[in-house]
Amino acid sequence: MGYLYETHLHTCEASACGKVHGEDYISYMMAKGYSGMIVTDHFFNGNTCVPEDLPWKERIEIYASGYERALKAAEGKDFLVMFGVEINFNKDEYLLYGIDKDWLIANECIMDMTRHELLDAIHKAGGIMIQAHPFRERDYLSDIKLAPTACDGVEVYNAANKPNMNALGYEYTVDLGLPMTAGSDIHFFHDNDMGGMLFEEKLSSVNDYASAVKNGKGIPVRLGSDGTITPVSEIKEQTVSTDLPTLPVIYPEGK
């Protein structure tokens, strides 16, 4: 069966939309069949609940607390907790893998970086940058921003998206020839379909994950509410679009 990892997860410690404490995810995710998870809370330019009026280091300590609480709760269990970031530019969001709390403390400058500058900085740290849910449509969005040269891959299956939104992302990524990822974008406990990345071998760190994705390893999958695991590539409604986007598509290249 392999090893299944959640790649997109929010806690209430740092994400304003999160409903679950980091430590409370462990037994829930293990019961679902996951071998590990990556905590990707919204960063300060997104839907964060971290106060703005604190020194940078204190803000990062709060930001990382959901991950750290989950990490502590997983001690002694066969479950890997990893650190990630979901960062926002102009309502287009990216998942960062391969950096840690210390890197964030040392790089307050990321708040002023462009997409491409951040990509370069993440690469220098040995990590990767994945565009999250690229064709997402919500009432708070006025357009769809795509940055194919400012990412290492694309999240093609997001369990919180409607199938056609995911299918548009899948077709887009096939055309680009970039690595694909999948995740649940989970904010609270539920019994709906979820997502993740399936690997033949167990991961030991988020750096393992970043390296594997960069090298085209891992299978984006849907975890059905009945417990079945299906490669996204085998799900027609998630890979073949039936409608065009209703929002305008913008390519903010060079920014």
Long-range contacts (C-beta under 8 A, 24 or more apart in sequence): 1-229, 2-198, 2-199, 2-200, 2-219, 3-35, 3-36, 3-198, 3-199, 3-200, 3-201, 3-202, 3-203, 4-33, 4-34, 4-35, 4-196, 4-197, 4-198, 4-221, 4-223, 4-229, 5-34, 5-35, 5-36, 5-37, 5-38, 5-80, 5-82, 5-196, 5-197, 5-198, 5-199, 5-203, 5-209, 6-34, 6-36, 6-37, 6-38, 6-183, 6-184, 6-186, 6-194, 6-195, 6-196, 7-37, 7-38, 7-40, 7-84, 7-95, 7-97, 7-155, 7-181, 7-182, 7-183, 7-195, 7-196, 7-197, 7-209, 8-38, 8-40, 8-86, 8-95, 8-132, 8-155, 8-158, 8-183, 8-184, 8-185, 8-186, 8-195, 9-37, 9-38, 9-39, 9-40, 9-183, 9-184, 9-185, 9-186, 10-39, 10-40, 10-41, 10-42, 10-66, 10-86, 10-185, 10-186, 10-187, 11-39, 11-41, 11-66, 11-67, 11-69, 11-70, 12-49, 12-66, 13-41, 13-49, 13-62, 13-63, 13-65, 13-66, 13-69, 14-41, 14-42, 14-48, 14-49, 14-50, 14-62, 14-63, 14-64, 14-65, 14-66, 15-41, 15-42, 15-47, 15-48, 15-49, 15-66, 15-187, 16-42, 16-47, 16-48, 16-49, 17-42, 17-47, 17-187, 18-49, 18-66, 18-187, 18-188, 19-187, 19-188, 19-189, 20-187, 20-188, 20-189, 21-66, 21-69, 22-65, 22-66, 22-67, 22-68, 22-69, 22-70, 22-71, 22-73, 23-69, 23-70, 23-72, 23-73, 24-73, 25-70, 26-70, 26-73, 26-74, 26-77, 26-79, 26-81, 28-189, 29-79, 30-77, 30-79, 32-194, 32-223, 32-227, 33-223, 33-227, 33-229, 34-79, 34-196, 35-78, 35-79, 35-80, 35-202, 35-203, 36-79, 36-80, 36-81, 36-82, 36-203, 37-70, 37-79, 37-80, 37-81, 37-82, 38-82, 38-83, 38-84, 38-97, 38-206, 38-209, 39-66, 39-67, 39-70, 39-81, 39-82, 39-83, 39-84, 40-84, 40-85, 40-86, 40-95, 40-96, 40-183, 41-66, 41-67, 41-85, 41-86, 42-86, 42-88, 43-85, 43-86, 43-87, 43-88, 44-111, 45-87, 45-88, 45-89, 45-111, 46-86, 46-87, 46-88, 46-93, 47-88, 56-105, 56-108, 57-105, 60-101, 60-104, 60-105, 61-101, 63-101, 63-104, 64-101, 64-104, 67-101, 80-202, 80-203, 80-204, 80-205, 82-203, 82-205, 82-206, 82-209, 83-206, 84-206, 86-132, 87-118, 89-115, 89-145, 89-252, 89-255, 90-145, 90-252, 91-140, 91-141, 91-142, 91-145, 92-131, 92-134, 92-144, 92-145, 92-146, 92-147, 92-252, 93-131, 93-132, 93-133, 94-118, 94-129, 94-130, 94-131, 94-132, 94-150, 94-151, 95-129, 95-130, 95-131, 95-132, 95-155, 95-181, 95-183, 96-122, 96-127, 96-128, 96-129, 96-130, 97-127, 97-128, 97-130, 97-206, 97-209, 97-210, 97-213, 98-122, 98-125, 98-126, 98-127, 98-128, 98-206, 98-207, 98-209, 98-210, 99-125, 99-127, 114-254, 114-255, 115-147, 115-150, 115-151, 115-252, 115-255, 116-149, 116-150, 116-254, 116-255, 118-150, 119-150, 119-151, 119-152, 126-207, 126-210, 127-207, 127-210, 128-152, 128-153, 128-210, 128-213, 128-214, 130-154, 130-155, 130-179, 130-181, 130-213, 131-155, 132-158, 132-185, 133-158, 133-160, 133-161, 133-165, 133-169, 133-185, 134-168, 134-169, 134-172, 135-161, 135-165, 135-166, 135-168, 135-169, 135-172, 135-245, 136-161, 136-165, 137-165, 137-245, 137-246, 137-247, 141-247, 142-247, 143-247, 143-248, 143-249, 143-250, 144-245, 144-247, 144-248, 144-249, 144-250, 145-249, 145-250, 145-251, 145-252, 146-172, 146-249, 146-250, 146-251, 147-251, 147-252, 147-253, 148-176, 148-178, 148-251, 149-253, 150-253, 151-178, 152-178, 152-179, 152-213, 152-214, 153-178, 153-179, 153-180, 153-181, 153-213, 153-214, 154-178, 154-179, 154-180, 154-181, 155-180, 155-181, 155-182, 155-183, 156-180, 156-181, 156-182, 156-220, 156-232, 157-181, 157-182, 157-183, 157-195, 157-220, 157-221, 157-222, 157-232, 157-238, 158-182, 158-183, 158-184, 158-185, 158-195, 159-183, 159-184, 159-185, 159-186, 159-192, 159-193, 159-194, 159-195, 159-222, 160-184, 160-185, 160-186, 161-185, 163-237, 163-238, 164-237, 164-241, 164-242, 164-243, 166-232, 166-238, 166-239, 167-237, 167-238, 167-239, 167-240, 167-241, 167-242, 168-241, 168-245, 170-232, 170-238, 170-239, 171-239, 171-240, 171-241, 179-213, 179-214, 179-216, 180-220, 180-232, 181-213, 181-218, 181-220, 182-220, 182-221, 182-222, 182-232, 184-223, 191-225, 192-225, 193-222, 193-223, 193-224, 193-225, 194-222, 194-223, 195-220, 195-221, 195-222, 195-223, 195-232, 196-221, 196-223, 197-221, 198-229, 198-231
